[in-house]
């Protein structure tokens, strides 16, 4: 049976305020829906600048509750309007002093399915995330959506293979990886790590990066967002490294079973031999 999912992602430039940033993403989502997309994902903390270039208390103002905050409520309305599954990365406040780098997953009917909280939190020049975020504590959920089983892994997480594997073991067919990574820091890894994760775990990956420079630092976000299939091959060309772009691609989920039967990586795993991987 043919199981082709038309999927979308957005790499965007910062507009200068939350309202116009959300409105711009709403228009991209509507355009994706006009092109037949059934699922879309946005970049890391999509409704704000990448404020982690600095360490200032004023930036806690970007945080909101998930799912009861204004952005997720608005995205639920957008999902109902467009009939698309939406992956919504935001700065979450759970309660005073408890903040997370989070992505909400919304089904095509507007139903809130749950959240993923970023596990691995960097603290290096230009990426001072430990100042703002606690490490994620909500596991590795994979969500049953209208298009299939969708997982999320956020930015710096991508350097750690364990989470990619857990998402695969939990049944992911498509994993969105919303990011904010800058030119010169790890650009040579961008088109290496996610394709390698797609191959090792035999699912599709949507790699999303911001694009352009923003007001709180000199990070040059280089875009080049893309979809990659379970063979590690790009689905179409990556996006521009300088300009905002909506990317829409057809993903043949039938390839997942084909690759898993051919390469059989899950069959040949040796969890009985991996105890040392979790020894501090």
C-alpha positions as CSV (number, residue, x, y, z in Angstrom):
1,X,0.0,0.0,0.0
2,X,1.3,3.4,-0.9
3,X,1.9,5.6,2.1
4,X,3.2,8.9,1.0
5,X,3.1,11.8,3.4
6,X,3.5,15.4,2.2
7,X,5.5,17.1,4.9
8,X,6.7,20.7,5.4
9,X,9.1,22.7,7.5
10,X,9.9,26.4,7.8
11,X,13.3,28.1,8.3
12,X,12.6,31.7,9.1
13,X,14.3,35.0,9.8
14,X,13.4,36.9,13.1
15,X,10.9,39.7,12.5
16,X,11.6,41.7,15.7
17,X,8.4,40.8,17.7
18,X,6.4,37.7,18.6
19,X,3.1,38.7,17.0
20,X,4.6,39.2,13.5
21,X,6.7,36.1,13.9
22,X,3.7,33.9,14.7
23,X,1.7,35.6,11.9
24,X,4.4,34.8,9.4
25,X,4.5,31.2,10.4
26,X,0.7,31.0,10.1
27,X,1.0,32.2,6.5
28,X,3.7,29.7,5.7
29,X,1.5,26.9,7.2
30,X,-1.5,28.0,5.1
31,X,0.7,28.0,2.0
32,X,2.0,24.5,2.9
33,X,-1.6,23.3,3.2
34,X,-2.4,24.8,-0.2
35,X,0.4,22.7,-1.5
36,X,-1.1,19.6,0.1
37,X,1.1,19.2,3.1
38,X,-0.3,17.3,6.0
39,X,2.4,17.9,8.7
40,X,4.6,20.9,9.3
41,X,7.3,21.8,11.8
42,X,8.9,25.1,12.9
43,X,12.4,26.1,14.2
44,X,13.6,26.0,17.8
45,X,11.7,28.6,20.0
46,X,10.1,29.7,16.7
47,X,8.1,32.6,18.2
48,X,11.1,34.4,19.7
49,X,14.6,35.4,18.8
50,X,17.4,33.1,19.8
51,X,17.9,34.9,23.1
52,X,20.4,32.3,24.4
53,X,23.2,34.3,22.7
54,X,23.1,36.3,26.0
55,X,22.4,35.6,29.6
56,X,19.9,38.2,30.8
57,X,16.9,37.7,33.1
58,X,14.7,39.9,30.8
59,X,14.5,37.0,28.3
60,X,12.3,35.0,30.6
61,X,9.5,37.1,29.2
62,X,9.4,34.8,26.2
63,X,8.3,31.8,28.3
64,X,4.7,30.6,28.3
65,X,2.8,27.5,29.4
66,X,2.3,24.4,27.3
67,X,-0.4,23.7,26.3
68,X,-2.4,26.5,27.9
69,X,-0.2,29.4,26.7
70,X,-1.3,31.8,23.9
71,X,1.0,30.4,21.2
72,X,0.0,26.8,21.5
73,X,-3.7,27.7,21.7
74,X,-3.2,29.7,18.5
75,X,-1.4,26.8,16.8
76,X,-4.3,24.5,17.7
77,X,-6.6,26.8,15.9
78,X,-4.3,26.8,12.9
79,X,-4.1,23.0,12.9
80,X,-7.9,22.9,12.8
81,X,-8.0,25.5,10.0
82,X,-5.4,23.8,7.8
83,X,-6.0,20.1,8.7
84,X,-2.2,19.7,9.4
85,X,-0.2,18.2,12.2
86,X,2.0,21.0,13.6
87,X,5.2,20.7,15.7
88,X,5.5,23.9,17.8
89,X,8.8,24.6,19.6
90,X,8.5,27.2,22.3
91,X,10.1,28.4,25.6
92,X,8.0,26.7,28.3
93,X,7.3,27.8,31.9
94,X,5.9,25.0,34.0
95,X,5.9,27.0,37.2
96,X,8.1,29.7,38.7
97,X,11.7,28.7,38.2
98,X,10.9,25.7,36.1
99,X,11.6,26.4,32.4
100,X,12.2,24.1,29.5
101,X,13.0,24.2,25.8
102,X,9.9,22.4,24.5
103,X,8.0,21.4,21.4
104,X,4.2,20.8,21.5
105,X,2.8,18.4,19.0
106,X,-0.7,19.2,17.7
107,X,-2.9,16.8,15.6
108,X,-4.6,17.7,12.4
109,X,-7.9,18.3,14.3
110,X,-6.3,20.7,16.7
111,X,-6.0,18.2,19.5
112,X,-3.0,18.6,21.8
113,X,-1.1,15.3,21.8
114,X,1.7,16.2,24.1
115,X,5.2,17.7,24.4
116,X,8.8,16.9,24.1
117,X,11.3,18.7,26.4
118,X,14.9,19.1,25.2
119,X,17.2,16.7,27.1
120,X,20.7,18.0,26.3
121,X,21.3,21.7,27.3
122,X,24.4,23.4,25.9
123,X,26.4,26.1,27.8
124,X,29.0,27.5,25.4
125,X,29.7,30.9,23.9
126,X,26.6,32.1,22.0
127,X,24.5,29.2,23.3
128,X,24.0,29.9,27.0
129,X,21.0,27.6,27.4
130,X,21.6,26.4,30.9
131,X,20.9,29.9,32.1
132,X,17.3,29.5,30.9
133,X,16.4,25.8,30.6
134,X,16.2,22.8,32.9
135,X,17.1,19.4,31.2
136,X,14.0,17.7,29.8
137,X,12.3,15.2,32.0
138,X,9.4,14.0,29.9
139,X,11.1,11.0,28.2
140,X,11.1,10.3,24.5
141,X,7.5,10.4,23.4
142,X,6.4,9.4,19.9
143,X,3.0,10.7,19.0
144,X,0.2,8.9,17.0
145,X,-0.8,11.7,14.6
146,X,-3.0,11.8,11.5
147,X,0.1,11.3,9.3
148,X,1.8,8.6,11.4
149,X,4.1,8.3,14.3
150,X,6.0,11.6,14.9
151,X,8.8,12.3,17.3
152,X,10.9,15.4,18.2
153,X,14.5,15.9,19.1
154,X,15.7,19.5,19.6
155,X,18.9,21.1,18.3
156,X,21.9,20.2,20.6
157,X,20.1,16.8,21.2
158,X,21.2,15.8,17.7
159,X,24.8,15.2,18.8
160,X,23.7,12.4,21.2
161,X,22.8,9.1,19.4
162,X,20.9,7.6,22.4
163,X,17.8,9.8,22.0
164,X,17.6,9.1,18.2
165,X,17.6,5.4,19.0
166,X,15.0,5.7,21.7
167,X,12.7,7.5,19.4
168,X,13.2,4.7,16.9
169,X,12.5,2.0,19.5
170,X,9.3,4.0,20.4
171,X,8.1,3.6,16.8
172,X,8.9,7.0,15.2
173,X,8.5,7.2,11.4
174,X,9.3,10.9,11.2
175,X,11.4,12.9,13.7
176,X,11.5,16.7,13.6
177,X,14.7,18.3,14.7
178,X,14.1,22.1,15.2
179,X,17.4,23.9,15.7
180,X,19.3,27.1,15.9
181,X,22.9,26.5,14.8
182,X,25.4,29.0,13.5
183,X,27.9,29.1,10.7
184,X,31.4,28.1,11.7
185,X,30.4,26.3,14.9
186,X,29.2,23.0,13.6
187,X,28.2,23.6,10.0
188,X,30.3,20.6,8.8
189,X,28.2,18.4,11.1
190,X,24.8,19.7,9.9
191,X,24.6,17.5,6.8
192,X,26.3,14.6,8.5
193,X,24.6,13.9,11.8
194,X,20.9,13.9,10.9
195,X,21.4,11.7,7.8
196,X,23.5,9.3,9.9
197,X,20.7,9.2,12.5
198,X,18.1,8.6,9.8
199,X,20.2,5.6,8.6
200,X,21.0,4.2,12.0
201,X,17.4,4.3,13.1
202,X,15.7,3.8,9.8
203,X,13.2,6.7,9.7
204,X,12.7,10.1,8.2
205,X,14.3,13.2,9.7
206,X,13.2,16.8,9.2
207,X,16.2,19.0,10.1
208,X,15.2,22.7,10.6
209,X,17.6,25.6,11.2
210,X,17.1,29.3,11.7
211,X,18.5,31.6,9.1
212,X,20.2,35.0,9.3
213,X,21.6,37.1,12.1
214,X,19.5,38.4,15.1
215,X,19.7,41.3,17.5
216,X,21.2,39.5,20.6
217,X,24.5,38.3,19.2
218,X,26.6,37.6,16.1
219,X,25.5,34.0,15.5
220,X,25.0,33.6,11.7
221,X,22.3,31.0,11.4
222,X,22.8,29.2,8.1
223,X,19.5,27.6,7.3
224,X,20.0,24.7,4.8
225,X,17.0,22.9,6.3
226,X,16.1,19.6,4.7
227,X,14.3,16.2,4.9
228,X,16.3,13.1,4.8
229,X,15.1,9.5,4.2
230,X,15.9,6.2,6.0
231,X,18.7,5.6,3.5
232,X,20.4,8.9,4.4
233,X,19.5,10.6,1.2
234,X,18.1,14.1,0.9
235,X,14.5,14.3,-0.2
236,X,14.9,17.1,-2.7
237,X,17.5,19.8,-2.2
238,X,18.2,21.5,1.2
239,X,16.9,25.0,1.6
240,X,19.0,28.2,1.1
241,X,21.8,29.1,3.5
242,X,20.8,32.8,3.5
243,X,17.1,33.2,2.9
244,X,13.8,32.2,4.6
245,X,12.2,29.3,3.0
246,X,9.2,26.9,3.2
247,X,10.2,23.4,2.2
248,X,7.5,20.9,1.2
249,X,8.5,17.3,0.3
250,X,6.8,13.9,-0.3
251,X,8.0,11.3,2.1
252,X,7.3,7.6,1.2
253,X,6.8,5.9,4.6
254,X,6.8,2.6,2.7
255,X,10.6,3.0,2.5
256,X,10.8,2.6,6.3
257,X,9.7,-1.1,6.1
258,X,11.8,-1.7,3.0
259,X,15.0,-0.4,4.6
260,X,14.3,-2.2,7.9
261,X,13.8,-5.5,6.1
262,X,16.9,-5.0,4.0
263,X,19.4,-3.7,6.6
264,X,17.8,-5.3,9.6
265,X,19.5,-3.0,12.1
266,X,16.8,-3.5,14.7
267,X,17.0,-7.2,14.4
268,X,20.7,-7.2,15.1
269,X,20.8,-4.9,18.0
270,X,22.5,-6.2,21.2
271,X,20.9,-4.5,24.2
272,X,22.2,-7.3,26.4
273,X,25.7,-6.1,25.6
274,X,25.1,-2.3,26.1
275,X,25.0,-2.0,29.9
276,X,28.2,0.0,29.9
277,X,26.6,2.8,27.8
278,X,24.5,3.9,30.8
279,X,27.3,3.6,33.4
280,X,28.3,7.1,34.6
